[in-house]
Amino acid sequence: MRFGVFYELQLPRPWNDDDEHRLFADALEQIVLADRIGIDYAWAVEHHFLEEYSHCSAPEVFLAAAAGQTSRIRLGHGIRQVIPHYNHPARTAERVASLDLVSGGRVDLGIGEGATRQELHGFGIPTRRKRDLSLEAAREIADMMVMTPYPGYEGEGFSMPARNVIPKPLQKPHPPLWMACTNRDTIRVAARNGVGALAFSFVDPDEARSWSRIYHDIIRSEECVPIGHAVNPNIAMVSGFSLNHDRNEARRRGLEGFEFFAYALRSLVTRDSVPGHSRLWRDFQATRASTGIEDDTGALQSSGGIGTPGDLRELVRSYQEAGVDQIIFLQQAGRNPHHEICQSLQLFADEVLPEFRYTRKVREAAKAEELAPWIDAALARRRTRPELAEDEIPVIRASVERVSVNLQEPEGGAVSGSGGS
């Protein structure tokens, strides 16, 4: 089992002038701690215009800052908006490769499409075409990171001529690919395309077992035709997270933030909003006060890893038996205080992580050996474009017809013709 931390960079109103600065600084401190104690991944979303819910609109900047302050933790786009209206595919390939280089080959790329009107309509994206546009772009991004030169493309979402997209990533053929998944349908889409499933839904171990069976059955079938140049047959699931030896204290610290995350996520797609005047936290507090919280084990189960170290160990064992490869902790949510987040992470490292750290290499090696023939068969089915022959590479004509260059320095000291037109 691998473990990750997850960042929406939530910031409920009201806001003070330096709150966003403090938000980013605290999150980076948490990632540095996660790196030091042995957590495997730090994931950052990309969202736009979603006040209070997510202030993480430039994850490549945030993750680059994290790369400079860490040495081993992997840095995941969870996810990057790859539809060309958000980010041109060549710019995604360039930025992911650059981050992979500066981090020493520690990048994972999750692809996604967005779901809210604030984002989709803000960038003029047709809602009914968003998945097709996302998968089209992801396929081309993978080719851009591998092919020299990229042969160009004429498609629905974008077109561009042959160009050598540089730099190339350190990881070969490219960083592992993932896809955001919220239900059984998108789990199937991820498996068919040979990418890891980032399951951004809070499901219990029984449902996780069903998702894992669906996913791995497709990986082992002819349905799997990889979108990239490698297969990443892994499932990661998000869990609420707050640890304390006192279960009630863990819930006091973590449950409100977890509930706000779920409330805001629903509200963004079901309720009207006014740019610059969000009221998510205020409305959440009013709703929470009127409905209350169930004080039973069912509520604890639904909120994932909010409880004691023993509670979390039991949950991790259940997910591991269900076929989940990574649990991603949602610890920065709502108004969860920075110092309490760090305390939970340290308690996890001291009392939970050791049980799972020393067996995972054996489990991962066995899984890789079992899946190897199926992955080889899937890659053989991939419709890979051949590299352009040298005489097929189009010449990019100069923008001027004639440039005269005179390397003789005249009496005035200037080199003539160096900028001729």
N, C-alpha and C positions, 0 to 999 in steps of 0.2 A: 504494500500500500504506500502510495505517495501522498504528500500533503501540500496544500497551497493556501495562500491568503489572497483575498479578493477585494478589489477596490472599485467602488462606484464614485468615491469621493463625494459622499453625501454631506449636505450642509443646510439643515433646516433653518428657516427664518425664526426670529429676526437676525439680521447680519450686522456685525461691526466692521469697520474699515479694514482691519487686518485679519478677518476670519478666514478668508481664502488662503492667505499666506500661511497661517497656522495650520490649516487643514492639510496642505501639501507637505509642510515640514514634518508634521506628526506622522503622516502616512509613510514618508521616507524613513523616519526613525524606526517605525514598526518593521519595515522591510529589512533594514539593517539588522535588527534584532532577529527576525525570522531567518536571515542568512546565517547568523552566528549560531543559532540553536539547532539548525539542521532541517528546517522546513525547505521543501524542494522547489516550490513555485511561488511567484508573485504575479497575479493576474490583474490587469487593468482593462476596464471597458473603454469604449468610445461612444459617447452620447453627445448630442447637441441640443441646446436650448431647454434642457430639462431641469429647470430651477429646483433647488432643494434636493431633488432625487440624485442627480449626477452632475458634478462639475468637472468631469474627466473628459474634456473634448479634444485634448491633444495627448493621447497616451504615449506616443513615441517620445515626447519631451519628458514626461514623467518617468517612463521606463529607462530612458537614457540617463537621467539623474540617478536612478536606482542602480544602474549598471556601474556608474562611477564610484559608488559607495559600498559595493558588495563584490564577492569573489566567486561564489558557487551557486547561489540560488538562480533558478531559471526564470526568465522574464517573459510573461505571456501576454499577447494581445488577446484579451478575452471579452469582447472580440474587437477586431478592426472592421469598420464599415468599408467594404470593398466595392460597393456599387459605384461606378464612375462618377455619378453626380456628387457623391461625397468626396471621393479621392480617386484621381486618375490611376488606373492600374500600374502605370510605370512609376508613379510617385510612391505607391505602396511598395512595389518591389525595391525601389531605391532605398526607402527608409527602413524597411525590414532588414535588408542586407547590411545597411550601415550600422544599425543597432546590433546585428549579429557580430559584426566585426569589432565594434568598440566593447562589446560584452565578452568577447572571447568565445563566441559560439554558444550562447545561452538563451536564444530566442525561440519561442513557439508562436505560431501565427494562427489565431482563431479567426474565422471568417463569419460575417453576419450581414444582416440586411436592414435591421431596424423595424420597429413596429408601431411607433407613435406618429400621429399626424404632425406634431410639432417638428419632428425630424423629416419624415418623408415629404410632406408638403413644403417644408422649409427649403428643401433642395429640389423640388419639382420631380419627385420620383413617383412613377405610376405604381400604386399599391399592388395591383394584380400581377405586375411583372417583376416585383422586387426579388423573389427567390431566383428566377431565371437569370436576372441581371447579375445577382450575386455570384451564382455558380459560374456563369460565363466569365466574369472578371477574375474569379479565383483560379480558373484553369489557365488563363493567360498570364496571371501573375507568377504562377509556378513556372511556366515556360520562360518568362522574362528572367527569372533568377537562375535558370539553367542554360539557356541557349545562347550561343555566340556566333553571329548576332541573333537577336530575336527577329523572326522573319516577317513580322508585321501581322496585321489582323484587320478584317472588315467584318463587323458584327452589328448586333442590335444596340448594345449599350455604348460601344465606342469603336473607333477605328484609329489606327496609327500605322505609319510606314515602318519598314525594317530599320531597326536601330539596335545598337549594342547597349543594353540597359546595364549600367554599372553603378556602384560596385556589385560584385557577386558575393553572396553570403559565405561565411566561413564553413558552416555546416553543409555537407553534400548529401544528396543533390540540392536540398534546401531545408530550411527549418521545418520541424514537424507541423502538419496542418491539422486544425481542429475546426469544428463547426458548432455554433450555438444551437442547442436543442431544448425544446420545452415540452415535448409530448412524444408519443410513440411514432407519429408520422415523421417528425424531423429526425428521430433516432434512425429510422429506416433510410432517410436521405443521406445522413452522414455515413452510414455503413456502405450504401451503394457507391458512394464517392471515395471510399477508402480513407476517410479522415476521422480523427478522434472526435468523440461526442462530449461537448461541454454541456452538461445537463443543468440548465439554469431553472430547474423546478425542484421544489422541496418534496421529495417522495420518500416513502418508507422503504425499508429493505425488501419487502415483498414485491413492491412495484419496481424497485431497482433491479430485482432478479428478472422480472419480465422484460425490462428494457435491455438488460444484458443479453438475455437469450435471443431476443429479436435481432440485436446488433450483431452478435457473433455468428448467428445462423447465416446472415447475409454476407458477412466477411468470408465465410467458408463456401459461398455459392457463386454461381456465374453472374449473379446480379452485381457483384462488386467490380466496378470498372473505375480505377483510381483517377481522381481529378488532378492529382499531382504526380510527381515522379517517384514517390515512395508511399507506402501505406502506414498509417499510424493507428493501429487497432486498439485504442484505449478509450475508456469511459471515465470521465470525471464528474462528480456530483457536488453541488453546493450544499453546505449545511450551516445553520446558525451556529454561533460559537461564543461561549462565555463559560469559563471554568472557575470553580471555587470549591473548597472542601465542604462548604455549606451549600447544599443544593438551592435553598431559598435565596441565599445571597447571590448565587450565580444567575438565578432567574431575575432577581431585582436588577442586576447589572446589565443583563443581555437581552431580556425578552422584549422590552419596549422598543429597542432599536430594530430587532428582528421583525416585530409587528409593523413598525413604520415602513420598513423596506417593502413588505408585502402589500400594505395599504397603498403606498405611493405607486407601486408598480401597477396595481389595478386601476387607480384613479387616473393615471396618465392616458389610459386607453378608453376609459368609460365616462370621464367627466370633462366638461369644458374647462379651458384655462385662458388666462389673460397674460400675455407676455409682460414681464416686469412686475407682476402683481400676484405671484403664486401664493397659495395659502395651504399647502399640503400639511405642514406640521400643525398648524392651527386646527384645521379640519380633522386631522388624525386624533389630536388630543380630545376634541369634542366627541368624536365617535367612540374613542376608547373609554371616556368617562361615562358615556351612556350605556355601553354594552358590557363593560367589565372584561375580566380575563378568567378563563376556566382554570381553576387551580387543581389540576389533576394530572396524572401521568400521561394522558393522551395529549395534552397541550405540550408537555415536555417532549414527547416523541415527535410531534409535528415541527417543533423548533430545533430538531437535530441536536447538535452538540452543546446545548446549554444545560449545564448541570455539573456534577462532580467528575473528577478524572475517571472514576469507575464507570459512571454513566457513558462517558465518551469511549472508553475502551470497549465496552459492550457494543456500542453503536458501530464502531469501526470494524469489529469482528463480523458483525452482521453484514455490513456492506462488502467486506472482503469476500465473505462466503457467497454473496450475491453476484460476484464478478466485477465489482467496481474497482478501478485501478487507482483512483485518486479522489480524496475528499478535499474540497476547497472551502476554507473557513470564511464565512461572512461575519467578520468581527467589527468592521468599521461601518456602522449603520446608525441612522438617526443621530442621537446625541451621545453615543457611547464614549465615555471619557478615554483619552489617550492612555493614561496611567493604568486604567483597569484593563484595557486591551493588552498592554505589555505584560501585566501580571498574569493574565490568562495564557498568553503565549509561553511564558516561562514555565508555568505550571504544566502545560502540555508537554514541553520538552523534558521536564523532570520526571513526570509520572505516567505519560501515555506513549510518547514516541519510542522509547527503548524497546517496548514489546514488539513493534512492527518494523523497526529499522533493520534488524539483523536477519530477518527471513525473506525480505523482499527480493534480494538479488536472485536467490534460488527460485522463487516463484516466477519472477520475470523471465529468467532464462528458460524455465520449463515452458512457459507460455510462448515465448519466441520460437522455440524449437517445434512446438506443436503446430503453430500457425504458419511456419516458414513455407511449406508447399502451397498453401492456399494463397499466401501473399505473392509468391512467384507466379502463380497462375493468374492472379488478378492483374499484376503488372504486365504480363504477356498480352492481356486483353486490352490494355490501354492503347488508345489511338494516338501514338506519339508521332509528331511531325518530324520529318528528317531535317537535319541541319542543311542550310543552304550551301551548295557548292560555291567555290570562290567566284566562278563566272556568273552565278545567279544573284550574287549580292548587288543590289542596285547602287549605282554611283550617285552620291549626293552632289549635285552641281554647285559650283561656287556661286555666291550671291552677286559677284561682279564679273564682268567679262574679262577684264584685264587688270592685273596688278603689276606695276613696274617696281622692281626692287633694285636699288643701287646701293651696294655695300660700301662704295667709296664715300668716305665722309667728306663733304664739301667744306669750303673755307669757313662757313658759318657754324660748323660743328654739328649740324643736324643731319641725320641720315635721310636722304630724299627717297620718296616713293614708298615708305614703310606703311603709309595709310592711304595709298592711292585708291581712286575709285574709277 
